[in-house]
Amino acid sequence: MARKQTRKLVGFKLDAKSARPLEGHIVLSSSTQADCAITGNVTSCEYSSTLGANIGMAFVGIEQHDVGTKFPIRVDHGEVVMAEVVNLPFYDADNARQEVL
């Protein structure tokens, strides 16, 4: 019997001015300390000059995987940053940016 899925791999973005999460930083269920649980972890994150934002991938709780959902990530020194789930892929697969109007 298969186990129920509890996490999902998603793409995320966050403001370029916020602290950049590193591989292994944890995803939380809530940004408040009172009811906070670990729901996942960051697998990668880098700054995208094309998008003007930090982008990355993370395993998140199944209830956090919908596009547009914001979720907290605990980064260095206990700081918490809010990331937003985005559609993958990050790049322009149809090369529409290269088309001249």
N, CA, C and O atoms as CSV, one atom per row, in Angstrom:
chain,resi,resn,atom,element,x,y,z
A,1,MET,N,N,0.837,-1.172,0.000
A,1,MET,CA,C,0.000,0.000,0.000
A,1,MET,C,C,0.892,1.248,0.000
A,1,MET,O,O,1.835,1.344,0.785
A,2,ALA,N,N,0.589,2.182,-0.870
A,2,ALA,CA,C,1.378,3.409,-0.994
A,2,ALA,C,C,1.073,4.367,0.155
A,2,ALA,O,O,-0.058,4.453,0.634
A,3,ARG,N,N,2.110,5.080,0.579
A,3,ARG,CA,C,1.915,6.081,1.628
A,3,ARG,C,C,1.315,7.343,1.026
A,3,ARG,O,O,1.531,7.646,-0.148
A,4,LYS,N,N,0.570,8.065,1.830
A,4,LYS,CA,C,-0.025,9.324,1.403
A,4,LYS,C,C,1.082,10.358,1.194
A,4,LYS,O,O,1.988,10.484,2.019
A,5,GLN,N,N,1.001,11.094,0.085
A,5,GLN,CA,C,1.992,12.123,-0.207
A,5,GLN,C,C,1.844,13.272,0.781
A,5,GLN,O,O,0.742,13.778,0.994
A,6,THR,N,N,2.958,13.682,1.384
A,6,THR,CA,C,2.918,14.760,2.374
A,6,THR,C,C,3.679,16.002,1.928
A,6,THR,O,O,3.493,17.078,2.495
A,7,ARG,N,N,4.539,15.863,0.914
A,7,ARG,CA,C,5.309,17.005,0.413
A,7,ARG,C,C,5.317,17.007,-1.109
A,7,ARG,O,O,5.107,15.983,-1.758
A,8,LYS,N,N,5.567,18.202,-1.657
A,8,LYS,CA,C,5.621,18.351,-3.108
A,8,LYS,C,C,6.737,19.326,-3.459
A,8,LYS,O,O,6.955,20.306,-2.747
A,9,LEU,N,N,7.449,19.057,-4.563
A,9,LEU,CA,C,8.511,19.935,-5.037
A,9,LEU,C,C,7.892,21.053,-5.865
A,9,LEU,O,O,7.151,20.794,-6.813
A,10,VAL,N,N,8.199,22.301,-5.505
A,10,VAL,CA,C,7.629,23.466,-6.196
A,10,VAL,C,C,8.730,24.470,-6.522
A,10,VAL,O,O,9.808,24.453,-5.928
A,11,GLY,N,N,8.431,25.344,-7.480
A,11,GLY,CA,C,9.281,26.491,-7.747
A,11,GLY,C,C,8.773,27.654,-6.917
A,11,GLY,O,O,7.572,27.780,-6.678
A,12,PHE,N,N,9.697,28.510,-6.477
A,12,PHE,CA,C,9.277,29.677,-5.699
A,12,PHE,C,C,10.093,30.892,-6.092
A,12,PHE,O,O,11.166,30.781,-6.684
A,13,LYS,N,N,9.558,32.057,-5.747
A,13,LYS,CA,C,10.305,33.303,-5.916
A,13,LYS,C,C,10.129,34.127,-4.656
A,13,LYS,O,O,9.155,33.973,-3.919
A,14,LEU,N,N,11.096,35.007,-4.425
A,14,LEU,CA,C,10.969,35.969,-3.350
A,14,LEU,C,C,11.730,37.224,-3.738
A,14,LEU,O,O,12.577,37.208,-4.631
A,15,ASP,N,N,11.417,38.288,-3.064
A,15,ASP,CA,C,11.978,39.591,-3.377
A,15,ASP,C,C,13.501,39.555,-3.402
A,15,ASP,O,O,14.134,38.909,-2.567
A,16,ALA,N,N,14.079,40.259,-4.374
A,16,ALA,CA,C,15.533,40.292,-4.522
A,16,ALA,C,C,16.228,40.886,-3.304
A,16,ALA,O,O,17.395,40.582,-3.055
A,17,LYS,N,N,15.537,41.725,-2.544
A,17,LYS,CA,C,16.139,42.377,-1.381
A,17,LYS,C,C,16.089,41.518,-0.119
A,17,LYS,O,O,16.752,41.833,0.869
A,18,SER,N,N,15.316,40.444,-0.143
A,18,SER,CA,C,15.232,39.595,1.050
A,18,SER,C,C,16.450,38.674,1.111
A,18,SER,O,O,17.156,38.492,0.119
A,19,ALA,N,N,16.680,38.107,2.266
A,19,ALA,CA,C,17.782,37.158,2.425
A,19,ALA,C,C,17.533,35.957,1.524
A,19,ALA,O,O,16.406,35.471,1.426
A,20,ARG,N,N,18.585,35.477,0.868
A,20,ARG,CA,C,18.442,34.346,-0.054
A,20,ARG,C,C,18.559,33.038,0.719
A,20,ARG,O,O,19.569,32.798,1.380
A,21,PRO,N,N,17.528,32.187,0.642
A,21,PRO,CA,C,17.605,30.885,1.297
A,21,PRO,C,C,18.687,30.020,0.649
A,21,PRO,O,O,18.954,30.134,-0.548
A,22,LEU,N,N,19.289,29.175,1.435
A,22,LEU,CA,C,20.300,28.246,0.951
A,22,LEU,C,C,19.753,26.832,0.982
A,22,LEU,O,O,18.746,26.561,1.636
A,23,GLU,N,N,20.414,25.935,0.276
A,23,GLU,CA,C,20.026,24.534,0.281
A,23,GLU,C,C,19.971,24.036,1.720
A,23,GLU,O,O,20.908,24.235,2.494
A,24,GLY,N,N,18.870,23.388,2.068
A,24,GLY,CA,C,18.714,22.846,3.408
A,24,GLY,C,C,17.949,23.729,4.372
A,24,GLY,O,O,17.507,23.250,5.415
A,25,HIS,N,N,17.779,25.012,4.054
A,25,HIS,CA,C,16.966,25.858,4.932
A,25,HIS,C,C,15.548,25.300,4.968
A,25,HIS,O,O,15.068,24.733,3.986
A,26,ILE,N,N,14.887,25.465,6.105
A,26,ILE,CA,C,13.612,24.775,6.296
A,26,ILE,C,C,12.400,25.627,5.929
A,26,ILE,O,O,12.376,26.844,6.108
A,27,VAL,N,N,11.393,24.920,5.404
A,27,VAL,CA,C,10.089,25.508,5.100
A,27,VAL,C,C,9.207,25.252,6.313
A,27,VAL,O,O,9.188,24.151,6.863
A,28,LEU,N,N,8.478,26.286,6.721
A,28,LEU,CA,C,7.640,26.204,7.913
A,28,LEU,C,C,6.158,26.213,7.549
A,28,LEU,O,O,5.777,26.642,6.460
A,29,SER,N,N,5.338,25.738,8.463
A,29,SER,CA,C,3.890,25.732,8.246
A,29,SER,C,C,3.276,27.099,8.488
A,29,SER,O,O,2.217,27.413,7.946
A,30,SER,N,N,3.939,27.913,9.304
A,30,SER,CA,C,3.409,29.219,9.673
A,30,SER,C,C,4.566,30.149,10.008
A,30,SER,O,O,5.632,29.702,10.431
A,31,SER,N,N,4.349,31.434,9.816
A,31,SER,CA,C,5.405,32.391,10.143
A,31,SER,C,C,5.398,32.779,11.617
A,31,SER,O,O,6.286,33.501,12.069
A,32,THR,N,N,4.407,32.309,12.371
A,32,THR,CA,C,4.364,32.586,13.808
A,32,THR,C,C,4.982,31.418,14.571
A,32,THR,O,O,4.804,30.261,14.192
A,33,GLN,N,N,5.689,31.716,15.620
A,33,GLN,CA,C,6.385,30.686,16.392
A,33,GLN,C,C,5.426,29.755,17.136
A,33,GLN,O,O,5.758,28.592,17.365
A,34,ALA,N,N,4.258,30.239,17.511
A,34,ALA,CA,C,3.345,29.469,18.362
A,34,ALA,C,C,2.880,28.166,17.719
A,34,ALA,O,O,2.851,27.129,18.383
A,35,ASP,N,N,2.521,28.203,16.451
A,35,ASP,CA,C,1.970,27.005,15.805
A,35,ASP,C,C,2.819,26.572,14.613
A,35,ASP,O,O,2.288,26.158,13.582
A,36,CYS,N,N,4.116,26.667,14.754
A,36,CYS,CA,C,5.039,26.431,13.653
A,36,CYS,C,C,5.519,24.978,13.618
A,36,CYS,O,O,5.897,24.416,14.646
A,37,ALA,N,N,5.499,24.376,12.425
A,37,ALA,CA,C,6.039,23.036,12.220
A,37,ALA,C,C,6.871,23.047,10.947
A,37,ALA,O,O,6.633,23.860,10.054
A,38,ILE,N,N,7.839,22.153,10.862
A,38,ILE,CA,C,8.650,22.033,9.653
A,38,ILE,C,C,7.864,21.219,8.636
A,38,ILE,O,O,7.435,20.104,8.929
A,39,THR,N,N,7.671,21.779,7.431
A,39,THR,CA,C,6.917,21.070,6.397
A,39,THR,C,C,7.769,20.683,5.198
A,39,THR,O,O,7.324,19.905,4.354
A,40,GLY,N,N,8.994,21.215,5.106
A,40,GLY,CA,C,9.837,20.891,3.961
A,40,GLY,C,C,11.187,21.565,4.051
A,40,GLY,O,O,11.612,22.009,5.117
A,41,ASN,N,N,11.867,21.635,2.887
A,41,ASN,CA,C,13.191,22.251,2.847
A,41,ASN,C,C,13.506,22.782,1.452
A,41,ASN,O,O,12.965,22.319,0.448
A,42,VAL,N,N,14.398,23.766,1.425
A,42,VAL,CA,C,14.856,24.367,0.176
A,42,VAL,C,C,15.870,23.427,-0.470
A,42,VAL,O,O,16.763,22.916,0.206
A,43,THR,N,N,15.736,23.198,-1.778
A,43,THR,CA,C,16.701,22.373,-2.498
A,43,THR,C,C,17.686,23.221,-3.286
A,43,THR,O,O,18.820,22.801,-3.513
A,44,SER,N,N,17.263,24.423,-3.709
A,44,SER,CA,C,18.156,25.333,-4.438
A,44,SER,C,C,17.544,26.720,-4.474
A,44,SER,O,O,16.327,26.873,-4.376
A,45,CYS,N,N,18.399,27.740,-4.617
A,45,CYS,CA,C,17.924,29.114,-4.743
A,45,CYS,C,C,19.054,29.980,-5.276
A,45,CYS,O,O,20.187,29.892,-4.803
A,46,GLU,N,N,18.748,30.815,-6.256
A,46,GLU,CA,C,19.716,31.747,-6.845
A,46,GLU,C,C,18.993,33.012,-7.266
A,46,GLU,O,O,17.771,33.021,-7.410
A,47,TYR,N,N,19.756,34.082,-7.462
A,47,TYR,CA,C,19.191,35.326,-7.972
A,47,TYR,C,C,19.086,35.234,-9.488
A,47,TYR,O,O,20.030,34.799,-10.148
A,48,SER,N,N,17.943,35.639,-10.050
A,48,SER,CA,C,17.737,35.687,-11.496
A,48,SER,C,C,17.707,37.142,-11.934
A,48,SER,O,O,16.785,37.881,-11.590
A,49,SER,N,N,18.720,37.555,-12.696
A,49,SER,CA,C,18.737,38.938,-13.185
A,49,SER,C,C,17.632,39.158,-14.214
A,49,SER,O,O,17.126,40.273,-14.345
A,50,THR,N,N,17.253,38.115,-14.940
A,50,THR,CA,C,16.168,38.222,-15.915
A,50,THR,C,C,14.843,38.506,-15.231
A,50,THR,O,O,14.068,39.343,-15.695
A,51,LEU,N,N,14.580,37.812,-14.130
A,51,LEU,CA,C,13.316,37.979,-13.412
A,51,LEU,C,C,13.400,39.046,-12.324
A,51,LEU,O,O,12.371,39.491,-11.816
A,52,GLY,N,N,14.601,39.457,-11.964
A,52,GLY,CA,C,14.776,40.464,-10.918
A,52,GLY,C,C,14.328,39.982,-9.553
A,52,GLY,O,O,13.840,40.766,-8.738
A,53,ALA,N,N,14.495,38.690,-9.304
A,53,ALA,CA,C,14.051,38.101,-8.039
A,53,ALA,C,C,14.909,36.889,-7.716
A,53,ALA,O,O,15.585,36.342,-8.587
A,54,ASN,N,N,14.876,36.475,-6.460
A,54,ASN,CA,C,15.475,35.202,-6.083
A,54,ASN,C,C,14.488,34.111,-6.467
A,54,ASN,O,O,13.300,34.214,-6.163
A,55,ILE,N,N,14.971,33.064,-7.134
A,55,ILE,CA,C,14.115,31.946,-7.514
A,55,ILE,C,C,14.739,30.661,-7.006
A,55,ILE,O,O,15.956,30.570,-6.844
A,56,GLY,N,N,13.906,29.676,-6.758
A,56,GLY,CA,C,14.440,28.418,-6.269
A,56,GLY,C,C,13.404,27.319,-6.296
A,56,GLY,O,O,12.292,27.481,-6.798
A,57,MET,N,N,13.808,26.199,-5.740
A,57,MET,CA,C,12.917,25.051,-5.621
A,57,MET,C,C,12.966,24.561,-4.182
A,57,MET,O,O,13.993,24.639,-3.508
A,58,ALA,N,N,11.820,24.051,-3.732
A,58,ALA,CA,C,11.737,23.564,-2.355
A,58,ALA,C,C,10.667,22.493,-2.254
A,58,ALA,O,O,9.690,22.495,-3.003
A,59,PHE,N,N,10.865,21.587,-1.324
A,59,PHE,CA,C,9.801,20.673,-0.945
A,59,PHE,C,C,8.951,21.407,0.080
A,59,PHE,O,O,9.471,21.938,1.062
A,60,VAL,N,N,7.640,21.436,-0.153
A,60,VAL,CA,C,6.710,22.104,0.761
A,60,VAL,C,C,5.618,21.123,1.166
A,60,VAL,O,O,5.436,20.086,0.527
A,61,GLY,N,N,4.898,21.453,2.224
A,61,GLY,CA,C,3.762,20.643,2.631
A,61,GLY,C,C,2.720,20.610,1.526
A,61,GLY,O,O,2.583,21.578,0.777
A,62,ILE,N,N,1.997,19.530,1.416
A,62,ILE,CA,C,1.027,19.342,0.333
A,62,ILE,C,C,-0.007,20.468,0.299
A,62,ILE,O,O,-0.523,20.801,-0.768
A,63,GLU,N,N,-0.314,21.060,1.465
A,63,GLU,CA,C,-1.284,22.154,1.524
A,63,GLU,C,C,-0.675,23.487,1.093
A,63,GLU,O,O,-1.385,24.488,1.002
A,64,GLN,N,N,0.630,23.510,0.826
A,64,GLN,CA,C,1.321,24.743,0.442
A,64,GLN,C,C,1.714,24.778,-1.034
A,64,GLN,O,O,2.390,25.719,-1.450
A,65,HIS,N,N,1.323,23.807,-1.833
A,65,HIS,CA,C,1.882,23.671,-3.178
A,65,HIS,C,C,1.164,24.436,-4.291
A,65,HIS,O,O,1.675,24.475,-5.410
A,66,ASP,N,N,0.026,25.035,-4.038
A,66,ASP,CA,C,-0.711,25.737,-5.095
A,66,ASP,C,C,0.001,27.023,-5.515
A,66,ASP,O,O,0.541,27.748,-4.680
A,67,VAL,N,N,-0.009,27.294,-6.832
A,67,VAL,CA,C,0.600,28.517,-7.359
A,67,VAL,C,C,-0.038,29.728,-6.686
A,67,VAL,O,O,-1.261,29.811,-6.568
A,68,GLY,N,N,0.795,30.659,-6.248
A,68,GLY,CA,C,0.323,31.859,-5.562
A,68,GLY,C,C,0.357,31.755,-4.051
A,68,GLY,O,O,0.265,32.767,-3.356
A,69,THR,N,N,0.488,30.534,-3.531
A,69,THR,CA,C,0.558,30.341,-2.083
A,69,THR,C,C,1.871,30.906,-1.551
A,69,THR,O,O,2.932,30.685,-2.134
A,70,LYS,N,N,1.792,31.628,-0.453
A,70,LYS,CA,C,3.000,32.150,0.198
A,70,LYS,C,C,3.329,31.250,1.376
A,70,LYS,O,O,2.447,30.815,2.118
A,71,PHE,N,N,4.628,30.980,1.532
A,71,PHE,CA,C,5.055,30.116,2.630
A,71,PHE,C,C,6.352,30.650,3.243
A,71,PHE,O,O,7.164,31.258,2.545
A,72,PRO,N,N,6.547,30.425,4.543
A,72,PRO,CA,C,7.736,30.932,5.231
A,72,PRO,C,C,8.928,29.979,5.120
A,72,PRO,O,O,8.778,28.758,5.157
A,73,ILE,N,N,10.113,30.575,4.984
A,73,ILE,CA,C,11.372,29.833,4.992
A,73,ILE,C,C,12.247,30.450,6.079
A,73,ILE,O,O,12.434,31.666,6.122
A,74,ARG,N,N,12.779,29.600,6.956
A,74,ARG,CA,C,13.702,30.100,7.982
A,74,ARG,C,C,15.111,30.083,7.400
A,74,ARG,O,O,15.617,29.036,6.996
A,75,VAL,N,N,15.734,31.252,7.363
A,75,VAL,CA,C,17.086,31.392,6.823
A,75,VAL,C,C,18.066,31.596,7.978
A,75,VAL,O,O,17.717,31.362,9.136
A,76,ASP,N,N,19.273,32.025,7.673
A,76,ASP,CA,C,20.294,32.201,8.706
A,76,ASP,C,C,19.847,33.126,9.834
A,76,ASP,O,O,19.064,34.053,9.625
A,77,HIS,N,N,20.353,32.856,11.017
A,77,HIS,CA,C,20.114,33.661,12.223
A,77,HIS,C,C,18.640,33.703,12.629
A,77,HIS,O,O,18.216,34.640,13.307
A,78,GLY,N,N,17.851,32.698,12.222
A,78,GLY,CA,C,16.456,32.611,12.618
A,78,GLY,C,C,15.512,33.531,11.880
A,78,GLY,O,O,14.316,33.551,12.172
A,79,GLU,N,N,16.028,34.301,10.917
A,79,GLU,CA,C,15.168,35.198,10.136
A,79,GLU,C,C,14.214,34.363,9.279
A,79,GLU,O,O,14.584,33.302,8.776
A,80,VAL,N,N,12.993,34.853,9.121
A,80,VAL,CA,C,11.997,34.172,8.294
A,80,VAL,C,C,11.653,35.063,7.111
A,80,VAL,O,O,11.334,36.240,7.280
A,81,VAL,N,N,11.721,34.488,5.899
A,81,VAL,CA,C,11.350,35.206,4.679
A,81,VAL,C,C,10.148,34.504,4.061
A,81,VAL,O,O,9.979,33.295,4.213
A,82,MET,N,N,9.319,35.268,3.366
A,82,MET,CA,C,8.131,34.705,2.733
A,82,MET,C,C,8.390,34.503,1.244
A,82,MET,O,O,8.788,35.434,0.544
A,83,ALA,N,N,8.163,33.287,0.766
A,83,ALA,CA,C,8.322,32.938,-0.641
A,83,ALA,C,C,6.947,32.667,-1.238
A,83,ALA,O,O,5.993,32.374,-0.518
A,84,GLU,N,N,6.855,32.767,-2.558
A,84,GLU,CA,C,5.593,32.520,-3.256
A,84,GLU,C,C,5.782,31.407,-4.274
A,84,GLU,O,O,6.737,31.425,-5.051
A,85,VAL,N,N,4.869,30.436,-4.273
A,85,VAL,CA,C,4.910,29.342,-5.241
A,85,VAL,C,C,4.589,29.895,-6.627
A,85,VAL,O,O,3.621,30.634,-6.802
A,86,VAL,N,N,5.418,29.526,-7.617
A,86,VAL,CA,C,5.230,29.985,-8.993
A,86,VAL,C,C,5.196,28.789,-9.934
A,86,VAL,O,O,5.615,27.686,-9.583
A,87,ASN,N,N,4.687,29.032,-11.139
A,87,ASN,CA,C,4.683,27.990,-12.165
A,87,ASN,C,C,6.102,27.675,-12.612
A,87,ASN,O,O,6.964,28.553,-12.661
A,88,LEU,N,N,6.326,26.432,-12.931
A,88,LEU,CA,C,7.582,26.008,-13.542
A,88,LEU,C,C,7.322,25.722,-15.014
A,88,LEU,O,O,6.205,25.320,-15.339
A,89,PRO,N,N,8.250,25.896,-15.906
A,89,PRO,CA,C,9.616,26.318,-15.652
A,89,PRO,C,C,9.704,27.823,-15.467
A,89,PRO,O,O,8.789,28.557,-15.842
A,90,PHE,N,N,10.810,28.281,-14.887
A,90,PHE,CA,C,11.040,29.705,-14.676
A,90,PHE,C,C,11.322,30.423,-15.992
A,90,PHE,O,O,10.951,31.583,-16.168
A,91,TYR,N,N,11.982,29.724,-16.911
A,91,TYR,CA,C,12.410,30.358,-18.166
A,91,TYR,C,C,11.285,30.376,-19.189
A,91,TYR,O,O,10.235,29.768,-18.985
A,92,ASP,N,N,11.511,31.068,-20.273
A,92,ASP,CA,C,10.536,31.244,-21.346
A,92,ASP,C,C,10.648,30.083,-22.334
A,92,ASP,O,O,11.407,30.158,-23.300
A,93,ALA,N,N,9.902,29.025,-22.094
A,93,ALA,CA,C,10.011,27.813,-22.904
A,93,ALA,C,C,9.649,28.022,-24.370
A,93,ALA,O,O,10.210,27.359,-25.243
A,94,ASP,N,N,8.716,28.935,-24.652
A,94,ASP,CA,C,8.296,29.189,-26.034
A,94,ASP,C,C,9.145,30.258,-26.709
A,94,ASP,O,O,8.905,30.607,-27.865
A,95,ASN,N,N,10.125,30.772,-26.000
A,95,ASN,CA,C,11.020,31.798,-26.532
A,95,ASN,C,C,10.272,33.065,-26.934
A,95,ASN,O,O,10.712,33.787,-27.829
A,96,ALA,N,N,9.149,33.335,-26.281
A,96,ALA,CA,C,8.314,34.490,-26.621
A,96,ALA,C,C,9.034,35.806,-26.349
A,96,ALA,O,O,8.768,36.802,-27.022
A,97,ARG,N,N,9.945,35.829,-25.371
A,97,ARG,CA,C,10.675,37.066,-25.089
A,97,ARG,C,C,11.536,37.498,-26.268
A,97,ARG,O,O,11.835,38.682,-26.418
A,98,GLN,N,N,11.930,36.554,-27.097
A,98,GLN,CA,C,12.808,36.856,-28.222
A,98,GLN,C,C,12.055,37.341,-29.454
A,98,GLN,O,O,12.664,37.836,-30.402
A,99,GLU,N,N,10.736,37.202,-29.443
A,99,GLU,CA,C,9.938,37.610,-30.596
A,99,GLU,C,C,9.846,39.124,-30.675
A,99,GLU,O,O,9.622,39.793,-29.666
A,100,VAL,N,N,10.017,39.655,-31.863
A,100,VAL,CA,C,9.910,41.092,-32.095
A,100,VAL,C,C,8.482,41.395,-32.497
A,100,VAL,O,O,7.920,40.738,-33.373
A,101,LEU,N,N,7.900,42.385,-31.857
A,101,LEU,CA,C,6.509,42.747,-32.161
A,101,LEU,C,C,6.424,43.669,-33.332
A,101,LEU,O,O,5.328,44.072,-33.722
